[in-house]
């Protein structure tokens, strides 16, 4: 069985929903991966993306931000992950 790598925004863009969660103020938001890929390139890793994010509510940076991704509702494939 071939391992599926889902650590870049390009790999997740068309198949997963990706959210940023701020542990400092508990704000979460779904990320627009198509827009982020257009700006930073599809090869940007989730870890590198996390380093670039800032919470719009409290100004929290990478230590407070968590990236969570999962499959869209109704998907026939199971899996979860996060950084």
PDB file as gemmi writes it, atoms N, CA and C in Angstrom:
CRYST1    1.000    1.000    1.000  90.00  90.00  90.00 P 1                      
ATOM      1  N   UNK A   1       0.841  -1.171   0.000  1.00  0.00           N  
ATOM      2  CA  UNK A   1       0.000   0.000   0.000  1.00  0.00           C  
ATOM      3  C   UNK A   1       0.892   1.244   0.000  1.00  0.00           C  
ATOM      4  N   UNK A   2       0.563   2.220  -0.824  1.00  0.00           N  
ATOM      5  CA  UNK A   2       1.333   3.458  -0.928  1.00  0.00           C  
ATOM      6  C   UNK A   2       0.876   4.446   0.136  1.00  0.00           C  
ATOM      7  N   UNK A   3       1.836   5.065   0.813  1.00  0.00           N  
ATOM      8  CA  UNK A   3       1.525   6.065   1.819  1.00  0.00           C  
ATOM      9  C   UNK A   3       1.096   7.358   1.135  1.00  0.00           C  
ATOM     10  N   UNK A   4       0.041   7.987   1.653  1.00  0.00           N  
ATOM     11  CA  UNK A   4      -0.446   9.251   1.117  1.00  0.00           C  
ATOM     12  C   UNK A   4       0.097  10.374   1.988  1.00  0.00           C  
ATOM     13  N   UNK A   5       0.814  11.300   1.379  1.00  0.00           N  
ATOM     14  CA  UNK A   5       1.400  12.420   2.110  1.00  0.00           C  
ATOM     15  C   UNK A   5       0.441  13.603   2.043  1.00  0.00           C  
ATOM     16  N   UNK A   6       0.053  14.092   3.204  1.00  0.00           N  
ATOM     17  CA  UNK A   6      -0.884  15.219   3.270  1.00  0.00           C  
ATOM     18  C   UNK A   6      -0.311  16.341   4.135  1.00  0.00           C  
ATOM     19  N   UNK A   7       0.967  16.622   3.940  1.00  0.00           N  
ATOM     20  CA  UNK A   7       1.584  17.647   4.781  1.00  0.00           C  
ATOM     21  C   UNK A   7       1.763  18.983   4.080  1.00  0.00           C  
ATOM     22  N   UNK A   8       1.266  19.124   2.855  1.00  0.00           N  
ATOM     23  CA  UNK A   8       1.345  20.405   2.152  1.00  0.00           C  
ATOM     24  C   UNK A   8      -0.057  20.904   1.844  1.00  0.00           C  
ATOM     25  N   UNK A   9      -0.170  22.216   1.663  1.00  0.00           N  
ATOM     26  CA  UNK A   9      -1.496  22.758   1.362  1.00  0.00           C  
ATOM     27  C   UNK A   9      -1.965  22.313  -0.020  1.00  0.00           C  
ATOM     28  N   UNK A  10      -1.030  22.048  -0.927  1.00  0.00           N  
ATOM     29  CA  UNK A  10      -1.406  21.550  -2.243  1.00  0.00           C  
ATOM     30  C   UNK A  10      -2.012  20.162  -2.175  1.00  0.00           C  
ATOM     31  N   UNK A  11      -1.473  19.300  -1.301  1.00  0.00           N  
ATOM     32  CA  UNK A  11      -1.994  17.937  -1.153  1.00  0.00           C  
ATOM     33  C   UNK A  11      -3.368  17.924  -0.498  1.00  0.00           C  
ATOM     34  N   UNK A  12      -3.656  18.900   0.330  1.00  0.00           N  
ATOM     35  CA  UNK A  12      -4.926  18.955   1.060  1.00  0.00           C  
ATOM     36  C   UNK A  12      -5.986  19.804   0.367  1.00  0.00           C  
ATOM     37  N   UNK A  13      -5.569  20.673  -0.516  1.00  0.00           N  
ATOM     38  CA  UNK A  13      -6.437  21.717  -1.084  1.00  0.00           C  
ATOM     39  C   UNK A  13      -7.775  21.196  -1.606  1.00  0.00           C  
ATOM     40  N   UNK A  14      -7.763  20.124  -2.375  1.00  0.00           N  
ATOM     41  CA  UNK A  14      -8.998  19.667  -3.022  1.00  0.00           C  
ATOM     42  C   UNK A  14      -9.713  18.555  -2.270  1.00  0.00           C  
ATOM     43  N   UNK A  15      -9.131  18.058  -1.185  1.00  0.00           N  
ATOM     44  CA  UNK A  15      -9.703  16.889  -0.533  1.00  0.00           C  
ATOM     45  C   UNK A  15     -10.042  17.057   0.941  1.00  0.00           C  
ATOM     46  N   UNK A  16      -9.533  18.086   1.593  1.00  0.00           N  
ATOM     47  CA  UNK A  16      -9.726  18.240   3.022  1.00  0.00           C  
ATOM     48  C   UNK A  16     -10.196  19.642   3.380  1.00  0.00           C  
ATOM     49  N   UNK A  17     -10.828  19.745   4.534  1.00  0.00           N  
ATOM     50  CA  UNK A  17     -11.134  21.029   5.144  1.00  0.00           C  
ATOM     51  C   UNK A  17     -10.040  21.291   6.163  1.00  0.00           C  
ATOM     52  N   UNK A  18      -9.495  22.495   6.178  1.00  0.00           N  
ATOM     53  CA  UNK A  18      -8.393  22.822   7.075  1.00  0.00           C  
ATOM     54  C   UNK A  18      -8.785  24.047   7.895  1.00  0.00           C  
ATOM     55  N   UNK A  19      -8.558  23.952   9.200  1.00  0.00           N  
ATOM     56  CA  UNK A  19      -8.926  25.019  10.123  1.00  0.00           C  
ATOM     57  C   UNK A  19      -7.708  25.455  10.923  1.00  0.00           C  
ATOM     58  N   UNK A  20      -7.681  26.719  11.292  1.00  0.00           N  
ATOM     59  CA  UNK A  20      -6.700  27.230  12.238  1.00  0.00           C  
ATOM     60  C   UNK A  20      -7.447  27.495  13.536  1.00  0.00           C  
ATOM     61  N   UNK A  21      -6.862  27.045  14.646  1.00  0.00           N  
ATOM     62  CA  UNK A  21      -7.468  27.204  15.956  1.00  0.00           C  
ATOM     63  C   UNK A  21      -6.474  27.910  16.862  1.00  0.00           C  
ATOM     64  N   UNK A  22      -6.898  29.017  17.456  1.00  0.00           N  
ATOM     65  CA  UNK A  22      -6.042  29.769  18.373  1.00  0.00           C  
ATOM     66  C   UNK A  22      -6.331  29.296  19.791  1.00  0.00           C  
ATOM     67  N   UNK A  23      -5.330  28.724  20.442  1.00  0.00           N  
ATOM     68  CA  UNK A  23      -5.526  28.231  21.806  1.00  0.00           C  
ATOM     69  C   UNK A  23      -5.598  29.365  22.821  1.00  0.00           C  
ATOM     70  N   UNK A  24      -5.088  30.538  22.462  1.00  0.00           N  
ATOM     71  CA  UNK A  24      -5.111  31.670  23.390  1.00  0.00           C  
ATOM     72  C   UNK A  24      -6.525  32.227  23.570  1.00  0.00           C  
ATOM     73  N   UNK A  25      -7.256  32.445  22.463  1.00  0.00           N  
ATOM     74  CA  UNK A  25      -8.593  33.041  22.564  1.00  0.00           C  
ATOM     75  C   UNK A  25      -9.705  32.097  22.094  1.00  0.00           C  
ATOM     76  N   UNK A  26      -9.331  30.910  21.633  1.00  0.00           N  
ATOM     77  CA  UNK A  26     -10.251  29.854  21.208  1.00  0.00           C  
ATOM     78  C   UNK A  26     -11.011  30.185  19.914  1.00  0.00           C  
ATOM     79  N   UNK A  27     -10.485  31.074  19.118  1.00  0.00           N  
ATOM     80  CA  UNK A  27     -11.077  31.381  17.814  1.00  0.00           C  
ATOM     81  C   UNK A  27     -10.658  30.309  16.829  1.00  0.00           C  
ATOM     82  N   UNK A  28     -11.584  29.921  15.951  1.00  0.00           N  
ATOM     83  CA  UNK A  28     -11.215  29.016  14.867  1.00  0.00           C  
ATOM     84  C   UNK A  28     -11.811  29.525  13.566  1.00  0.00           C  
ATOM     85  N   UNK A  29     -11.149  29.175  12.477  1.00  0.00           N  
ATOM     86  CA  UNK A  29     -11.616  29.603  11.167  1.00  0.00           C  
ATOM     87  C   UNK A  29     -11.153  28.608  10.117  1.00  0.00           C  
ATOM     88  N   UNK A  30     -12.012  28.375   9.126  1.00  0.00           N  
ATOM     89  CA  UNK A  30     -11.618  27.513   8.013  1.00  0.00           C  
ATOM     90  C   UNK A  30     -10.689  28.301   7.096  1.00  0.00           C  
ATOM     91  N   UNK A  31      -9.583  27.676   6.703  1.00  0.00           N  
ATOM     92  CA  UNK A  31      -8.609  28.333   5.839  1.00  0.00           C  
ATOM     93  C   UNK A  31      -8.968  28.136   4.370  1.00  0.00           C  
ATOM     94  N   UNK A  32      -8.752  29.153   3.574  1.00  0.00           N  
ATOM     95  CA  UNK A  32      -8.971  29.100   2.129  1.00  0.00           C  
ATOM     96  C   UNK A  32      -7.680  28.598   1.484  1.00  0.00           C  
ATOM     97  N   UNK A  33      -7.578  27.284   1.299  1.00  0.00           N  
ATOM     98  CA  UNK A  33      -6.343  26.692   0.801  1.00  0.00           C  
ATOM     99  C   UNK A  33      -6.031  27.096  -0.634  1.00  0.00           C  
ATOM    100  N   UNK A  34      -7.039  27.312  -1.453  1.00  0.00           N  
ATOM    101  CA  UNK A  34      -6.786  27.746  -2.830  1.00  0.00           C  
ATOM    102  C   UNK A  34      -6.102  29.109  -2.837  1.00  0.00           C  
ATOM    103  N   UNK A  35      -6.578  30.020  -2.011  1.00  0.00           N  
ATOM    104  CA  UNK A  35      -5.974  31.351  -1.918  1.00  0.00           C  
ATOM    105  C   UNK A  35      -4.569  31.266  -1.328  1.00  0.00           C  
ATOM    106  N   UNK A  36      -4.404  30.473  -0.283  1.00  0.00           N  
ATOM    107  CA  UNK A  36      -3.082  30.333   0.332  1.00  0.00           C  
ATOM    108  C   UNK A  36      -2.079  29.698  -0.634  1.00  0.00           C  
ATOM    109  N   UNK A  37      -2.536  28.715  -1.422  1.00  0.00           N  
ATOM    110  CA  UNK A  37      -1.651  28.080  -2.406  1.00  0.00           C  
ATOM    111  C   UNK A  37      -1.260  29.077  -3.494  1.00  0.00           C  
ATOM    112  N   UNK A  38      -2.185  29.962  -3.871  1.00  0.00           N  
ATOM    113  CA  UNK A  38      -1.877  30.971  -4.885  1.00  0.00           C  
ATOM    114  C   UNK A  38      -0.830  31.960  -4.369  1.00  0.00           C  
ATOM    115  N   UNK A  39      -0.883  32.268  -3.085  1.00  0.00           N  
ATOM    116  CA  UNK A  39       0.042  33.229  -2.495  1.00  0.00           C  
ATOM    117  C   UNK A  39       1.390  32.588  -2.177  1.00  0.00           C  
ATOM    118  N   UNK A  40       1.381  31.427  -1.523  1.00  0.00           N  
ATOM    119  CA  UNK A  40       2.608  30.814  -1.006  1.00  0.00           C  
ATOM    120  C   UNK A  40       3.099  29.606  -1.804  1.00  0.00           C  
ATOM    121  N   UNK A  41       2.264  29.085  -2.707  1.00  0.00           N  
ATOM    122  CA  UNK A  41       2.621  27.888  -3.459  1.00  0.00           C  
ATOM    123  C   UNK A  41       2.069  26.640  -2.788  1.00  0.00           C  
ATOM    124  N   UNK A  42       1.711  25.659  -3.590  1.00  0.00           N  
ATOM    125  CA  UNK A  42       1.108  24.430  -3.079  1.00  0.00           C  
ATOM    126  C   UNK A  42       2.046  23.561  -2.274  1.00  0.00           C  
ATOM    127  N   UNK A  43       3.352  23.815  -2.363  1.00  0.00           N  
ATOM    128  CA  UNK A  43       4.319  23.025  -1.626  1.00  0.00           C  
ATOM    129  C   UNK A  43       4.547  23.483  -0.195  1.00  0.00           C  
ATOM    130  N   UNK A  44       3.858  24.538   0.226  1.00  0.00           N  
ATOM    131  CA  UNK A  44       4.010  25.029   1.590  1.00  0.00           C  
ATOM    132  C   UNK A  44       3.513  23.975   2.567  1.00  0.00           C  
ATOM    133  N   UNK A  45       4.340  23.593   3.539  1.00  0.00           N  
ATOM    134  CA  UNK A  45       3.928  22.589   4.521  1.00  0.00           C  
ATOM    135  C   UNK A  45       2.996  23.211   5.549  1.00  0.00           C  
ATOM    136  N   UNK A  46       2.245  22.361   6.223  1.00  0.00           N  
ATOM    137  CA  UNK A  46       1.354  22.856   7.268  1.00  0.00           C  
ATOM    138  C   UNK A  46       2.149  23.482   8.405  1.00  0.00           C  
ATOM    139  N   UNK A  47       3.315  22.940   8.705  1.00  0.00           N  
ATOM    140  CA  UNK A  47       4.164  23.530   9.737  1.00  0.00           C  
ATOM    141  C   UNK A  47       4.624  24.932   9.364  1.00  0.00           C  
ATOM    142  N   UNK A  48       5.014  25.119   8.103  1.00  0.00           N  
ATOM    143  CA  UNK A  48       5.424  26.447   7.650  1.00  0.00           C  
ATOM    144  C   UNK A  48       4.236  27.412   7.607  1.00  0.00           C  
ATOM    145  N   UNK A  49       3.072  26.899   7.222  1.00  0.00           N  
ATOM    146  CA  UNK A  49       1.871  27.722   7.221  1.00  0.00           C  
ATOM    147  C   UNK A  49       1.567  28.192   8.637  1.00  0.00           C  
ATOM    148  N   UNK A  50       1.656  27.293   9.591  1.00  0.00           N  
ATOM    149  CA  UNK A  50       1.393  27.627  10.990  1.00  0.00           C  
ATOM    150  C   UNK A  50       2.309  28.762  11.461  1.00  0.00           C  
ATOM    151  N   UNK A  51       3.558  28.737  11.039  1.00  0.00           N  
ATOM    152  CA  UNK A  51       4.506  29.789  11.425  1.00  0.00           C  
ATOM    153  C   UNK A  51       4.115  31.155  10.863  1.00  0.00           C  
ATOM    154  N   UNK A  52       3.367  31.179   9.770  1.00  0.00           N  
ATOM    155  CA  UNK A  52       2.983  32.443   9.128  1.00  0.00           C  
ATOM    156  C   UNK A  52       1.668  33.017   9.652  1.00  0.00           C  
ATOM    157  N   UNK A  53       0.888  32.206  10.347  1.00  0.00           N  
ATOM    158  CA  UNK A  53      -0.443  32.634  10.772  1.00  0.00           C  
ATOM    159  C   UNK A  53      -0.406  33.515  12.011  1.00  0.00           C  
ATOM    160  N   UNK A  54      -1.329  34.454  12.046  1.00  0.00           N  
ATOM    161  CA  UNK A  54      -1.566  35.309  13.204  1.00  0.00           C  
ATOM    162  C   UNK A  54      -3.065  35.345  13.453  1.00  0.00           C  
ATOM    163  N   UNK A  55      -3.470  35.162  14.687  1.00  0.00           N  
ATOM    164  CA  UNK A  55      -4.893  35.218  15.025  1.00  0.00           C  
ATOM    165  C   UNK A  55      -5.404  36.637  14.823  1.00  0.00           C  
ATOM    166  N   UNK A  56      -6.504  36.770  14.100  1.00  0.00           N  
ATOM    167  CA  UNK A  56      -7.076  38.095  13.843  1.00  0.00           C  
ATOM    168  C   UNK A  56      -7.772  38.675  15.071  1.00  0.00           C  
ATOM    169  N   UNK A  57      -8.124  37.823  16.025  1.00  0.00           N  
ATOM    170  CA  UNK A  57      -8.807  38.320  17.213  1.00  0.00           C  
ATOM    171  C   UNK A  57      -7.816  38.820  18.270  1.00  0.00           C  
ATOM    172  N   UNK A  58      -6.823  37.991  18.607  1.00  0.00           N  
ATOM    173  CA  UNK A  58      -5.958  38.342  19.736  1.00  0.00           C  
ATOM    174  C   UNK A  58      -4.505  38.596  19.353  1.00  0.00           C  
ATOM    175  N   UNK A  59      -4.153  38.347  18.093  1.00  0.00           N  
ATOM    176  CA  UNK A  59      -2.778  38.557  17.656  1.00  0.00           C  
ATOM    177  C   UNK A  59      -1.842  37.405  17.974  1.00  0.00           C  
ATOM    178  N   UNK A  60      -2.395  36.276  18.456  1.00  0.00           N  
ATOM    179  CA  UNK A  60      -1.584  35.103  18.778  1.00  0.00           C  
ATOM    180  C   UNK A  60      -0.779  34.628  17.567  1.00  0.00           C  
ATOM    181  N   UNK A  61       0.419  34.105  17.841  1.00  0.00           N  
ATOM    182  CA  UNK A  61       1.303  33.628  16.774  1.00  0.00           C  
ATOM    183  C   UNK A  61       1.455  32.114  16.860  1.00  0.00           C  
ATOM    184  N   UNK A  62       2.463  31.572  16.228  1.00  0.00           N  
ATOM    185  CA  UNK A  62       2.584  30.144  15.973  1.00  0.00           C  
ATOM    186  C   UNK A  62       2.420  29.252  17.201  1.00  0.00           C  
ATOM    187  N   UNK A  63       2.912  29.660  18.366  1.00  0.00           N  
ATOM    188  CA  UNK A  63       2.776  28.794  19.537  1.00  0.00           C  
ATOM    189  C   UNK A  63       1.322  28.645  19.961  1.00  0.00           C  
ATOM    190  N   UNK A  64       0.483  29.623  19.645  1.00  0.00           N  
ATOM    191  CA  UNK A  64      -0.924  29.565  20.017  1.00  0.00           C  
ATOM    192  C   UNK A  64      -1.818  28.987  18.918  1.00  0.00           C  
ATOM    193  N   UNK A  65      -1.288  28.832  17.712  1.00  0.00           N  
ATOM    194  CA  UNK A  65      -2.098  28.399  16.580  1.00  0.00           C  
ATOM    195  C   UNK A  65      -1.937  26.896  16.362  1.00  0.00           C  
ATOM    196  N   UNK A  66      -3.045  26.216  16.176  1.00  0.00           N  
ATOM    197  CA  UNK A  66      -3.045  24.802  15.826  1.00  0.00           C  
ATOM    198  C   UNK A  66      -3.741  24.650  14.478  1.00  0.00           C  
ATOM    199  N   UNK A  67      -3.202  23.776  13.637  1.00  0.00           N  
ATOM    200  CA  UNK A  67      -3.816  23.475  12.350  1.00  0.00           C  
ATOM    201  C   UNK A  67      -4.517  22.130  12.495  1.00  0.00           C  
ATOM    202  N   UNK A  68      -5.792  22.091  12.140  1.00  0.00           N  
ATOM    203  CA  UNK A  68      -6.576  20.869  12.223  1.00  0.00           C  
ATOM    204  C   UNK A  68      -7.185  20.620  10.858  1.00  0.00           C  
ATOM    205  N   UNK A  69      -7.098  19.386  10.371  1.00  0.00           N  
ATOM    206  CA  UNK A  69      -7.712  19.088   9.087  1.00  0.00           C  
ATOM    207  C   UNK A  69      -8.458  17.773   9.149  1.00  0.00           C  
ATOM    208  N   UNK A  70      -9.475  17.675   8.314  1.00  0.00           N  
ATOM    209  CA  UNK A  70     -10.290  16.475   8.236  1.00  0.00           C  
ATOM    210  C   UNK A  70     -10.989  16.425   6.896  1.00  0.00           C  
ATOM    211  N   UNK A  71     -11.587  15.303   6.646  1.00  0.00           N  
ATOM    212  CA  UNK A  71     -12.297  15.116   5.385  1.00  0.00           C  
ATOM    213  C   UNK A  71     -13.647  15.817   5.430  1.00  0.00           C  
ATOM    214  N   UNK A  72     -14.128  16.298   4.295  1.00  0.00           N  
ATOM    215  CA  UNK A  72     -15.434  16.962   4.252  1.00  0.00           C  
ATOM    216  C   UNK A  72     -16.543  15.989   4.627  1.00  0.00           C  
ATOM    217  N   UNK A  73     -17.664  16.505   5.153  1.00  0.00           N  
ATOM    218  CA  UNK A  73     -18.805  15.645   5.465  1.00  0.00           C  
ATOM    219  C   UNK A  73     -19.247  14.865   4.237  1.00  0.00           C  
ATOM    220  N   UNK A  74     -19.603  13.603   4.429  1.00  0.00           N  
ATOM    221  CA  UNK A  74     -20.067  12.772   3.331  1.00  0.00           C  
ATOM    222  C   UNK A  74     -18.961  12.082   2.564  1.00  0.00           C  
ATOM    223  N   UNK A  75     -17.717  12.309   2.944  1.00  0.00           N  
ATOM    224  CA  UNK A  75     -16.597  11.664   2.267  1.00  0.00           C  
ATOM    225  C   UNK A  75     -16.608  10.172   2.564  1.00  0.00           C  
ATOM    226  N   UNK A  76     -16.200   9.368   1.585  1.00  0.00           N  
ATOM    227  CA  UNK A  76     -16.176   7.917   1.765  1.00  0.00           C  
ATOM    228  C   UNK A  76     -14.887   7.417   2.374  1.00  0.00           C  
ATOM    229  N   UNK A  77     -13.908   8.293   2.584  1.00  0.00           N  
ATOM    230  CA  UNK A  77     -12.631   7.914   3.158  1.00  0.00           C  
ATOM    231  C   UNK A  77     -12.520   8.480   4.549  1.00  0.00           C  
ATOM    232  N   UNK A  78     -11.981   7.712   5.469  1.00  0.00           N  
ATOM    233  CA  UNK A  78     -11.860   8.143   6.852  1.00  0.00           C  
ATOM    234  C   UNK A  78     -10.443   8.580   7.152  1.00  0.00           C  
ATOM    235  N   UNK A  79     -10.291   9.567   8.019  1.00  0.00           N  
ATOM    236  CA  UNK A  79      -8.961  10.011   8.424  1.00  0.00           C  
ATOM    237  C   UNK A  79      -8.999  11.373   9.060  1.00  0.00           C  
ATOM    238  N   UNK A  80      -8.068  11.614   9.932  1.00  0.00           N  
ATOM    239  CA  UNK A  80      -7.924  12.920  10.575  1.00  0.00           C  
ATOM    240  C   UNK A  80      -6.460  13.176  10.800  1.00  0.00           C  
ATOM    241  N   UNK A  81      -6.135  14.425  10.991  1.00  0.00           N  
ATOM    242  CA  UNK A  81      -4.751  14.761  11.275  1.00  0.00           C  
ATOM    243  C   UNK A  81      -4.655  16.144  11.838  1.00  0.00           C  
ATOM    244  N   UNK A  82      -3.463  16.576  12.096  1.00  0.00           N  
ATOM    245  CA  UNK A  82      -3.274  17.918  12.615  1.00  0.00           C  
ATOM    246  C   UNK A  82      -1.823  18.208  12.865  1.00  0.00           C  
ATOM    247  N   UNK A  83      -1.538  19.463  12.989  1.00  0.00           N  
ATOM    248  CA  UNK A  83      -0.170  19.912  13.260  1.00  0.00           C  
ATOM    249  C   UNK A  83      -0.239  20.835  14.451  1.00  0.00           C  
TER     250      UNK A  83                                                      
END                                                                             
